[in-house]
Amino acid sequence: MLHHDPLILNLAPTGMVPTRRMSPYVPLQPAEIIADVLAAAELGITIAHLHARDQQGEPTTDKEVFARIIGGIRDRRPDLVICVTCSGRNAQRPEDRAEVLDLRGDLKPDMASLTLSSLNFSRQASVNAPETIAFLANRMAECGIVPEVEIFDLGMSNALGYLQQRQLVPTPAYANLLFGNLYTAQADLLDIATVVNRLPSGTIWSLAGLGASQLPVAAIAAASAPAVRVGLEDNLWLDADRTTLTTNLDLVARVHALADTLKRPIMTPAEFRRRLSLRPRELGVASRAS
């Protein structure tokens, strides 16, 4: 079914895995991440899904690094919806994963990622025990931060309804559905339809393709999904044959081209904030990080 509402565009610029050796374009330090997000926001995005790196370029849960990134974005684009990662791929202690949720004032993120089960990637596991999921969900609720649910397979779609019944995840939920990982759902129409069909009613779902799957999944999303996620976190290449490295801005521009062809505008951050009852933030009003 074709979707005609404005398309939610979620940019994941960095992730846990990409390094400078893999691509010169991946932003690692706060100033680089801020620059990429602001450039993409100028073109038009709805959400920025942020990861932080230390001075050696390794993933970090240090809330002070996140604070520099969020503050730099909000100084220029206070309206942009900011989501931070609480990933279990590197940090295992729930308290470390939740550190970024303690940011306050203008540095407090709007959303935070919540992966609904453990899973394997090609070279690494992401461990998300049931008690850790509950801990993170409760901390997000206590802090007034909305979960950005991450779903990689049918079981996680099923878990979302269970967590909503226990009032650990709000309704409606915003869910990133990620396809193309070796060990989870694949980027084909049957897998996508099956995972989507199992979602609780009212879920605002976003499609993301990993690696070479990013472009075809983005095209499907532009035609038929409420939202799409792209960025160098998920894919470093402009083409499936891996002949040309890409940039975050190129990936965002490609989604714009797909959406323009289908006559779908990109949803503004203000409209998305209203849909999820997030705190209003006005474009053009400077944010004072404190």
PASERO-701576 format. One record per atom (N, C-alpha, C): residue in three letters; x, y, z. Coordinates in steps of 0.2 Angstrom, whole numbers, padded with zeros to 4 digits, always signed. Layout:
<recs>
ALAXYZ ...
</recs>
This chain:
<recs>
MET+0004-0006+0000 MET+0000+0000+0000 MET+0004+0006+0000 LEU+0003+0011-0004 LEU+0007+0017-0005 LEU+0005+0022+0001 HIS+0010+0025+0004 HIS+0010+0030+0009 HIS+0010+0037+0007 HIS+0006+0041+0009 HIS+0006+0048+0006 HIS+0007+0053+0011 ASP+0008+0051+0018 ASP+0009+0056+0023 ASP+0016+0058+0022 PRO+0018+0064+0026 PRO+0026+0065+0026 PRO+0030+0060+0028 LEU+0036+0059+0025 LEU+0040+0054+0027 LEU+0045+0056+0033 ILE+0045+0052+0038 ILE+0050+0053+0044 ILE+0057+0051+0041 LEU+0062+0055+0042 LEU+0068+0053+0040 LEU+0073+0054+0046 ASN+0076+0048+0047 ASN+0080+0047+0053 ASN+0087+0045+0051 LEU+0092+0050+0053 LEU+0099+0049+0051 LEU+0103+0046+0056 ALA+0106+0041+0055 ALA+0111+0037+0059 ALA+0118+0038+0057 PRO+0122+0044+0059 PRO+0128+0046+0055 PRO+0134+0042+0057 THR+0134+0038+0063 THR+0141+0036+0065 THR+0141+0028+0067 GLY+0136+0026+0072 GLY+0136+0019+0074 GLY+0142+0017+0078 MET+0142+0011+0079 MET+0147+0008+0083 MET+0153+0005+0080 VAL+0153+0003+0073 VAL+0157-0001+0070 VAL+0162+0003+0065 PRO+0159+0008+0061 PRO+0164+0011+0056 PRO+0170+0015+0059 THR+0175+0014+0055 THR+0181+0017+0057 THR+0184+0022+0051 ARG+0189+0026+0053 ARG+0192+0030+0048 ARG+0195+0026+0042 ARG+0198+0020+0044 ARG+0201+0015+0040 ARG+0196+0013+0035 MET+0190+0012+0037 MET+0184+0009+0032 MET+0182+0015+0028 SER+0182+0021+0030 SER+0179+0027+0026 SER+0182+0033+0029 PRO+0184+0038+0025 PRO+0186+0044+0027 PRO+0181+0049+0029 TYR+0174+0047+0027 TYR+0169+0051+0028 TYR+0165+0050+0034 VAL+0166+0044+0038 VAL+0162+0043+0044 VAL+0164+0048+0050 PRO+0159+0052+0052 PRO+0161+0056+0058 PRO+0162+0053+0064 LEU+0167+0054+0068 LEU+0169+0051+0074 LEU+0169+0055+0080 GLN+0172+0061+0079 GLN+0173+0066+0085 GLN+0167+0071+0085 PRO+0165+0074+0091 PRO+0159+0078+0091 PRO+0159+0083+0086 ALA+0164+0087+0084 ALA+0163+0092+0079 ALA+0161+0089+0072 GLU+0164+0083+0071 GLU+0162+0080+0064 GLU+0155+0078+0064 ILE+0153+0075+0070 ILE+0146+0072+0070 ILE+0141+0078+0070 ILE+0143+0084+0073 ILE+0138+0090+0073 ILE+0138+0092+0066 ALA+0144+0093+0063 ALA+0144+0096+0056 ALA+0139+0091+0051 ASP+0140+0085+0052 ASP+0136+0081+0047 ASP+0129+0081+0049 VAL+0127+0081+0055 VAL+0120+0082+0057 VAL+0117+0089+0055 LEU+0121+0094+0056 LEU+0118+0100+0054 LEU+0117+0101+0046 ALA+0122+0098+0043 ALA+0121+0099+0035 ALA+0115+0095+0033 ALA+0114+0089+0036 ALA+0108+0085+0034 ALA+0102+0088+0036 ALA+0102+0092+0042 ALA+0096+0095+0044 ALA+0094+0101+0039 GLU+0100+0104+0037 GLU+0098+0109+0032 GLU+0095+0107+0026 LEU+0097+0101+0023 LEU+0093+0098+0018 LEU+0086+0095+0020 GLY+0086+0092+0026 GLY+0079+0090+0029 GLY+0079+0083+0031 ILE+0080+0083+0038 ILE+0079+0076+0042 ILE+0074+0078+0048 THR+0072+0072+0050 THR+0067+0073+0056 THR+0071+0071+0063 ILE+0075+0066+0063 ILE+0078+0063+0069 ILE+0085+0062+0067 ALA+0089+0063+0072 ALA+0097+0061+0072 ALA+0098+0056+0078 HIS+0100+0050+0075 HIS+0101+0044+0080 HIS+0109+0044+0081 LEU+0111+0046+0087 LEU+0118+0047+0089 LEU+0121+0042+0093 HIS+0128+0041+0091 HIS+0132+0037+0094 HIS+0138+0041+0096 ALA+0142+0040+0101 ALA+0148+0044+0103 ALA+0154+0040+0103 ARG+0160+0043+0101 ARG+0166+0040+0101 ARG+0171+0044+0106 ASP+0176+0040+0109 ASP+0181+0043+0113 ASP+0186+0046+0108 GLN+0192+0049+0111 GLN+0197+0052+0107 GLN+0201+0048+0103 GLN+0201+0041+0104 GLN+0204+0036+0100 GLN+0199+0033+0095 GLY+0193+0036+0095 GLY+0188+0034+0090 GLY+0184+0028+0092 GLU+0185+0025+0098 GLU+0181+0019+0100 GLU+0175+0021+0103 PRO+0169+0017+0103 PRO+0163+0019+0106 PRO+0163+0020+0113 THR+0160+0025+0115 THR+0159+0027+0122 THR+0152+0028+0125 THR+0151+0027+0131 THR+0145+0028+0134 THR+0145+0035+0138 ASP+0151+0038+0138 ASP+0152+0044+0142 ASP+0147+0050+0140 LYS+0143+0051+0145 LYS+0138+0056+0144 LYS+0141+0063+0142 GLU+0147+0065+0145 GLU+0150+0071+0143 GLU+0151+0072+0136 VAL+0153+0066+0132 VAL+0154+0067+0125 VAL+0148+0068+0122 PHE+0142+0064+0124 PHE+0136+0065+0121 PHE+0134+0072+0122 ALA+0135+0075+0128 ALA+0133+0082+0129 ALA+0136+0087+0124 ARG+0142+0086+0122 ARG+0145+0090+0118 ARG+0142+0090+0111 ILE+0140+0084+0109 ILE+0137+0083+0102 ILE+0130+0086+0102 ILE+0126+0084+0108 ILE+0119+0087+0108 ILE+0119+0094+0109 GLY+0124+0097+0113 GLY+0124+0104+0113 GLY+0126+0108+0107 GLY+0130+0105+0103 GLY+0132+0108+0097 GLY+0127+0108+0092 ILE+0123+0102+0092 ILE+0117+0102+0087 ILE+0112+0107+0089 ARG+0110+0107+0096 ARG+0105+0111+0098 ARG+0106+0119+0098 ASP+0112+0120+0098 ASP+0114+0127+0097 ASP+0112+0130+0091 ARG+0112+0126+0086 ARG+0110+0128+0079 ARG+0103+0126+0077 ARG+0101+0119+0079 ARG+0095+0116+0077 ARG+0091+0114+0083 PRO+0089+0118+0087 PRO+0085+0115+0093 PRO+0079+0111+0092 ASP+0076+0112+0086 ASP+0070+0109+0084 ASP+0071+0101+0082 LEU+0077+0099+0080 LEU+0079+0093+0078 LEU+0078+0088+0084 VAL+0074+0082+0082 VAL+0073+0077+0087 VAL+0080+0073+0088 ILE+0082+0073+0094 ILE+0089+0069+0096 ILE+0087+0063+0099 CYS+0090+0057+0096 CYS+0090+0051+0099 CYS+0097+0048+0101 VAL+0098+0045+0107 VAL+0105+0043+0108 VAL+0104+0035+0109 THR+0110+0032+0108 THR+0110+0025+0108 THR+0111+0023+0116 CYS+0108+0017+0117 CYS+0109+0013+0123 CYS+0111+0006+0122 SER+0115+0006+0116 SER+0117-0001+0113 SER+0121-0006+0118 GLY+0120-0012+0117 GLY+0123-0017+0121 GLY+0129-0021+0117 ARG+0131-0018+0112 ARG+0136-0021+0108 ARG+0143-0020+0111 ASN+0144-0015+0114 ASN+0151-0014+0118 ASN+0150-0014+0125 ALA+0146-0009+0128 ALA+0145-0009+0135 ALA+0140-0014+0137 GLN+0141-0018+0142 GLN+0137-0023+0145 GLN+0133-0021+0151 ARG+0136-0017+0156 ARG+0133-0015+0162 ARG+0127-0011+0160 PRO+0121-0012+0162 PRO+0115-0008+0161 PRO+0116-0001+0163 GLU+0120+0000+0169 GLU+0121+0007+0172 GLU+0125+0011+0167 ASP+0130+0008+0164 ASP+0134+0011+0159 ASP+0130+0013+0153 ARG+0126+0009+0150 ARG+0122+0010+0144 ARG+0117+0016+0146 ALA+0115+0016+0152 ALA+0110+0021+0154 ALA+0113+0028+0156 GLU+0119+0029+0156 GLU+0122+0035+0158 GLU+0120+0041+0154 VAL+0119+0040+0148 VAL+0117+0046+0144 VAL+0110+0049+0145 LEU+0106+0044+0148 LEU+0099+0046+0150 LEU+0099+0051+0156 ASP+0105+0052+0159 ASP+0105+0057+0165 ASP+0106+0064+0163 LEU+0107+0065+0157 LEU+0108+0072+0154 LEU+0102+0076+0156 ARG+0102+0082+0157 ARG+0097+0086+0159 ARG+0096+0093+0155 GLY+0091+0097+0156 GLY+0090+0103+0153 GLY+0090+0102+0146 ASP+0093+0107+0142 ASP+0094+0107+0135 ASP+0098+0102+0132 LEU+0102+0098+0136 LEU+0106+0093+0134 LEU+0102+0086+0134 LYS+0096+0086+0137 LYS+0093+0079+0138 LYS+0090+0077+0131 PRO+0092+0071+0129 PRO+0089+0068+0123 PRO+0082+0068+0123 ASP+0079+0068+0117 ASP+0072+0067+0116 ASP+0070+0059+0117 MET+0074+0055+0114 MET+0073+0048+0113 MET+0080+0044+0114 ALA+0079+0038+0115 ALA+0085+0033+0116 ALA+0083+0026+0114 SER+0088+0023+0111 SER+0087+0017+0108 SER+0086+0011+0113 LEU+0081+0007+0111 LEU+0080+0001+0115 LEU+0079-0005+0111 THR+0084-0010+0111 THR+0084-0016+0107 THR+0080-0021+0111 LEU+0075-0025+0108 LEU+0071-0029+0111 LEU+0073-0036+0112 SER+0079-0038+0110 SER+0081-0044+0112 SER+0089-0045+0110 SER+0092-0050+0112 SER+0099-0051+0110 SER+0099-0053+0103 LEU+0105-0052+0099 LEU+0106-0054+0093 LEU+0113-0054+0091 ASN+0115-0058+0086 ASN+0121-0058+0083 ASN+0122-0054+0077 PHE+0128-0050+0076 PHE+0130-0047+0070 PHE+0135-0052+0067 SER+0138-0050+0061 SER+0143-0054+0058 SER+0149-0056+0062 ARG+0151-0051+0066 ARG+0157-0052+0070 ARG+0156-0050+0078 GLN+0150-0049+0080 GLN+0149-0047+0087 GLN+0142-0048+0089 ALA+0141-0049+0095 ALA+0134-0050+0098 ALA+0132-0044+0101 SER+0125-0042+0101 SER+0122-0037+0105 SER+0118-0040+0110 VAL+0120-0040+0117 VAL+0117-0044+0122 VAL+0112-0039+0125 ASN+0105-0041+0125 ASN+0100-0037+0128 ASN+0095-0042+0132 ALA+0097-0044+0138 ALA+0094-0048+0143 ALA+0087-0045+0144 PRO+0082-0049+0146 PRO+0075-0046+0148 PRO+0076-0041+0153 GLU+0080-0043+0158 GLU+0080-0038+0164 GLU+0084-0031+0162 THR+0088-0032+0157 THR+0091-0026+0155 THR+0087-0021+0151 ILE+0083-0025+0147 ILE+0078-0021+0143 ILE+0073-0017+0148 ALA+0070-0021+0153 ALA+0066-0018+0158 ALA+0069-0012+0161 PHE+0076-0013+0163 PHE+0079-0008+0167 PHE+0080-0002+0163 LEU+0082-0002+0156 LEU+0083+0003+0152 LEU+0076+0007+0150 ALA+0071+0003+0149 ALA+0064+0006+0148 ALA+0062+0010+0154 ASN+0063+0007+0160 ASN+0061+0011+0166 ASN+0065+0017+0167 ARG+0071+0017+0166 ARG+0075+0023+0166 ARG+0073+0028+0161 MET+0071+0026+0155 MET+0069+0031+0150 MET+0063+0034+0153 ALA+0058+0030+0155 ALA+0052+0033+0158 ALA+0053+0038+0164 GLU+0057+0036+0168 GLU+0059+0040+0174 GLU+0062+0047+0171 CYS+0066+0047+0166 CYS+0069+0053+0164 CYS+0065+0057+0158 GLY+0059+0054+0157 GLY+0055+0058+0152 GLY+0058+0057+0145 ILE+0061+0052+0143 ILE+0064+0050+0137 ILE+0060+0045+0133 VAL+0058+0046+0127 VAL+0054+0041+0123 VAL+0059+0036+0120 PRO+0057+0029+0121 PRO+0061+0024+0118 PRO+0060+0024+0110 GLU+0066+0023+0107 GLU+0066+0022+0100 GLU+0068+0014+0099 VAL+0062+0011+0098 VAL+0063+0003+0099 VAL+0066+0001+0092 GLU+0071-0004+0093 GLU+0075-0007+0088 GLU+0073-0014+0087 ILE+0070-0016+0081 ILE+0068-0023+0080 ILE+0071-0026+0074 PHE+0074-0032+0075 PHE+0078-0035+0070 PHE+0074-0042+0067 ASP+0069-0044+0070 ASP+0066-0050+0068 ASP+0059-0051+0071 LEU+0055-0056+0069 LEU+0048-0057+0071 LEU+0047-0057+0079 GLY+0052-0060+0082 GLY+0051-0061+0089 GLY+0051-0054+0093 MET+0055-0050+0090 MET+0056-0043+0093 MET+0049-0039+0092 SER+0046-0040+0086 SER+0039-0037+0085 SER+0034-0039+0090 ASN+0035-0046+0091 ASN+0030-0049+0096 ASN+0032-0046+0103 ALA+0038-0045+0105 ALA+0040-0043+0112 ALA+0037-0036+0113 LEU+0037-0032+0107 LEU+0035-0025+0108 LEU+0028-0025+0111 GLY+0023-0029+0109 GLY+0016-0029+0112 GLY+0016-0031+0119 TYR+0021-0036+0121 TYR+0021-0038+0127 TYR+0024-0033+0132 LEU+0029-0029+0130 LEU+0031-0023+0134 LEU+0026-0018+0135 GLN+0022-0017+0129 GLN+0017-0011+0130 GLN+0012-0014+0135 GLN+0010-0020+0135 GLN+0005-0023+0140 GLN+0007-0022+0147 ARG+0014-0022+0148 ARG+0017-0021+0155 ARG+0018-0014+0156 GLN+0017-0009+0151 GLN+0018-0002+0152 GLN+0025+0000+0152 LEU+0029-0004+0149 LEU+0036-0003+0149 LEU+0038+0002+0143 VAL+0034+0001+0138 VAL+0035+0005+0132 VAL+0028+0009+0130 PRO+0029+0015+0129 PRO+0022+0019+0128 PRO+0019+0017+0121 THR+0013+0019+0121 THR+0009+0018+0115 THR+0007+0025+0112 PRO+0008+0027+0106 PRO+0011+0023+0101 PRO+0018+0022+0101 ALA+0021+0017+0099 ALA+0029+0016+0099 ALA+0031+0019+0093 TYR+0038+0021+0093 TYR+0041+0022+0087 TYR+0047+0017+0086 ALA+0047+0013+0081 ALA+0051+0007+0080 ALA+0055+0007+0074 ASN+0061+0006+0074 ASN+0066+0005+0069 ASN+0066-0002+0067 LEU+0064-0004+0061 LEU+0064-0011+0059 LEU+0070-0012+0054 LEU+0075-0016+0056 LEU+0082-0016+0053 LEU+0082-0023+0049 PHE+0084-0023+0043 PHE+0084-0029+0038 PHE+0091-0029+0035 GLY+0093-0036+0034 GLY+0099-0037+0030 GLY+0104-0040+0034 ASN+0104-0040+0041 ASN+0109-0043+0045 ASN+0109-0050+0044 LEU+0115-0053+0044 LEU+0115-0061+0042 LEU+0111-0065+0047 TYR+0111-0063+0053 TYR+0107-0068+0058 TYR+0100-0066+0060 THR+0097-0061+0056 THR+0091-0059+0058 THR+0087-0058+0051 ALA+0081-0054+0052 ALA+0077-0054+0046 ALA+0080-0051+0040 GLN+0078-0054+0034 GLN+0082-0051+0028 GLN+0078-0046+0024 ALA+0081-0043+0020 ALA+0078-0037+0016 ALA+0074-0039+0010 ASP+0069-0043+0011 ASP+0065-0045+0006 ASP+0058-0043+0008 LEU+0053-0043+0003 LEU+0046-0041+0004 LEU+0043-0045+0009 LEU+0044-0052+0009 LEU+0041-0057+0014 LEU+0043-0055+0021 ASP+0049-0055+0022 ASP+0052-0053+0029 ASP+0049-0047+0031 ILE+0050-0042+0027 ILE+0047-0035+0029 ILE+0040-0035+0031 ALA+0036-0038+0027 ALA+0029-0038+0028 ALA+0027-0042+0034 THR+0031-0048+0035 THR+0029-0052+0041 THR+0031-0048+0048 VAL+0037-0045+0048 VAL+0038-0041+0054 VAL+0034-0035+0055 VAL+0032-0032+0050 VAL+0027-0026+0051 VAL+0020-0029+0053 ASN+0018-0034+0050 ASN+0012-0037+0052 ASN+0011-0039+0059 ARG+0016-0040+0062 ARG+0016-0042+0069 ARG+0016-0036+0074 LEU+0018-0030+0072 LEU+0018-0025+0076 LEU+0011-0023+0079 PRO+0012-0020+0085 PRO+0005-0018+0088 PRO+0002-0013+0084 SER-0004-0012+0085 SER-0008-0007+0081 SER-0006+0000+0083 GLY-0005+0004+0078 GLY-0003+0011+0080 GLY+0004+0012+0080 THR+0009+0007+0079 THR+0016+0008+0079 THR+0018+0012+0073 ILE+0022+0017+0075 ILE+0025+0021+0069 ILE+0032+0018+0067 TRP+0032+0014+0062 TRP+0037+0010+0060 TRP+0042+0013+0055 SER+0048+0012+0055 SER+0053+0014+0051 SER+0057+0009+0048 LEU+0059+0009+0042 LEU+0063+0004+0038 LEU+0070+0006+0038 ALA+0074+0001+0039 ALA+0082+0002+0038 ALA+0085-0004+0035 GLY+0089-0003+0030 GLY+0092-0008+0026 GLY+0100-0008+0028 LEU+0103-0014+0030 LEU+0110-0014+0032 LEU+0114-0015+0026 GLY+0120-0012+0025 GLY+0124-0013+0019 GLY+0121-0012+0013 ALA+0122-0017+0008 ALA+0119-0016+0001 ALA+0112-0016+0001 SER+0108-0018+0007 SER+0101-0017+0007 SER+0098-0010+0008 GLN+0103-0006+0010 GLN+0100+0001+0012 GLN+0096+0004+0006 LEU+0098+0004+0000 LEU+0095+0008-0005 LEU+0088+0004-0007 PRO+0088-0002-0008 PRO+0081-0005-0009 PRO+0076-0005-0004 VAL+0079-0005+0003 VAL+0074-0004+0008 VAL+0072+0003+0009 ALA+0076+0008+0008 ALA+0074+0015+0008 ALA+0069+0016+0002 ALA+0070+0013-0003 ALA+0065+0014-0009 ALA+0058+0011-0007 ILE+0058+0005-0003 ILE+0052+0003-0001 ILE+0049+0007+0004 ALA+0053+0010+0009 ALA+0051+0014+0014 ALA+0048+0021+0011 ALA+0051+0023+0006 ALA+0049+0030+0003 ALA+0042+0029+0000 ALA+0040+0023-0002 ALA+0034+0021-0005 ALA+0028+0019+0000 SER+0030+0016+0005 SER+0025+0012+0009 SER+0026+0013+0016 ALA+0031+0016+0019 ALA+0032+0016+0027 ALA+0031+0023+0029 PRO+0029+0023+0036 PRO+0029+0030+0039 PRO+0036+0033+0039 ALA+0041+0029+0040 ALA+0048+0032+0041 ALA+0053+0028+0038 VAL+0059+0031+0037 VAL+0065+0028+0034 VAL+0071+0030+0038 ARG+0076+0025+0039 ARG+0082+0027+0042 ARG+0088+0025+0037 VAL+0093+0030+0037 VAL+0099+0029+0033 VAL+0105+0032+0037 GLY+0111+0031+0034 GLY+0116+0034+0037 GLY+0122+0029+0037 LEU+0128+0032+0038 LEU+0134+0028+0038 LEU+0135+0023+0044 GLU+0131+0023+0049 GLU+0130+0018+0054 GLU+0129+0011+0050 ASP+0124+0011+0045 ASP+0121+0005+0042 ASP+0125+0004+0036 ASN+0128+0008+0032 ASN+0130+0007+0026 ASN+0135+0013+0024 LEU+0141+0011+0021 LEU+0146+0015+0019 LEU+0147+0017+0012 TRP+0143+0013+0008 TRP+0144+0013+0001 TRP+0138+0016-0003 LEU+0140+0020-0009 LEU+0134+0023-0013 LEU+0131+0017-0017 ASP+0135+0012-0019 ASP+0132+0007-0024 ASP+0133+0000-0021 ALA+0129-0005-0023 ALA+0129-0011-0020 ALA+0136-0015-0022 ASP+0139-0013-0027 ASP+0146-0016-0029 ASP+0151-0013-0025 ARG+0150-0009-0021 ARG+0155-0006-0016 ARG+0161-0003-0020 THR+0160+0001-0025 THR+0165+0005-0029 THR+0166+0012-0027 THR+0161+0015-0024 THR+0161+0022-0022 THR+0159+0023-0015 LEU+0163+0025-0010 LEU+0161+0027-0003 LEU+0156+0033-0003 THR+0152+0033+0001 THR+0147+0038+0001 THR+0148+0042+0008 THR+0143+0048+0008 THR+0143+0052+0014 THR+0136+0052+0017 ASN+0136+0054+0023 ASN+0129+0055+0026 ASN+0124+0059+0022 LEU+0127+0065+0019 LEU+0123+0070+0016 LEU+0121+0067+0009 ASP+0125+0063+0006 ASP+0123+0059+0000 ASP+0117+0054+0001 LEU+0118+0051+0007 LEU+0112+0046+0008 LEU+0106+0049+0010 VAL+0106+0055+0013 VAL+0100+0059+0015 VAL+0097+0062+0008 ALA+0102+0064+0004 ALA+0099+0067-0003 ALA+0096+0062-0007 ARG+0098+0056-0007 ARG+0095+0050-0011 ARG+0088+0049-0008 VAL+0087+0049-0001 VAL+0080+0048+0001 VAL+0076+0054-0001 HIS+0078+0060-0001 HIS+0075+0066-0004 HIS+0072+0064-0011 ALA+0077+0062-0015 ALA+0075+0061-0022 ALA+0070+0056-0023 LEU+0070+0050-0019 LEU+0065+0045-0019 LEU+0058+0048-0017 ALA+0058+0052-0011 ALA+0052+0055-0008 ALA+0049+0060-0013 ASP+0054+0064-0016 ASP+0051+0069-0021 ASP+0048+0065-0027 THR+0051+0060-0029 THR+0048+0056-0035 THR+0041+0054-0033 LEU+0040+0052-0027 LEU+0033+0049-0025 LEU+0029+0055-0022 LYS+0031+0061-0022 LYS+0028+0067-0020 LYS+0026+0066-0012 ARG+0031+0064-0008 ARG+0031+0064-0001 ARG+0035+0069+0002 PRO+0033+0074+0005 PRO+0038+0078+0009 PRO+0041+0075+0015 ILE+0046+0078+0017 ILE+0050+0075+0023 ILE+0046+0078+0029 MET+0045+0074+0034 MET+0041+0077+0040 MET+0046+0081+0044 THR+0043+0087+0046 THR+0047+0091+0050 THR+0048+0089+0057 PRO+0053+0091+0061 PRO+0054+0089+0068 PRO+0048+0091+0072 ALA+0045+0097+0070 ALA+0040+0099+0074 ALA+0034+0095+0074 GLU+0032+0093+0068 GLU+0027+0088+0067 GLU+0028+0081+0070 PHE+0034+0079+0070 PHE+0035+0072+0073 PHE+0035+0073+0081 ARG+0037+0079+0083 ARG+0036+0080+0090 ARG+0029+0080+0093 ARG+0025+0083+0089 ARG+0017+0083+0090 ARG+0015+0076+0090 ARG+0017+0072+0085 ARG+0014+0065+0085 ARG+0016+0060+0091 LEU+0022+0062+0093 LEU+0025+0057+0099 LEU+0024+0061+0106 SER+0021+0067+0106 SER+0020+0071+0112 SER+0027+0073+0115 LEU+0032+0074+0111 LEU+0039+0076+0113 LEU+0039+0084+0115 ARG+0043+0086+0119 ARG+0044+0093+0121 ARG+0044+0097+0115 PRO+0040+0102+0114 PRO+0041+0107+0108 PRO+0048+0111+0108 ARG+0051+0111+0103 ARG+0057+0115+0102 ARG+0057+0119+0096 GLU+0058+0126+0096 GLU+0057+0130+0090 GLU+0063+0131+0086 LEU+0063+0130+0080 LEU+0068+0132+0075 LEU+0069+0140+0076 GLY+0076+0142+0076 GLY+0077+0149+0076 GLY+0078+0151+0083 VAL+0076+0147+0089 VAL+0077+0150+0095 VAL+0083+0146+0098 ALA+0088+0150+0100 ALA+0095+0147+0102 ALA+0094+0143+0108 SER+0097+0137+0109 SER+0097+0133+0114 SER+0103+0134+0119 ARG+0102+0135+0125 ARG+0107+0136+0130 ARG+0109+0130+0134 ALA+0114+0126+0131 ALA+0116+0120+0135 ALA+0119+0121+0142 SER+0116+0118+0146 SER+0118+0118+0153 SER+0117+0112+0157 
</recs>
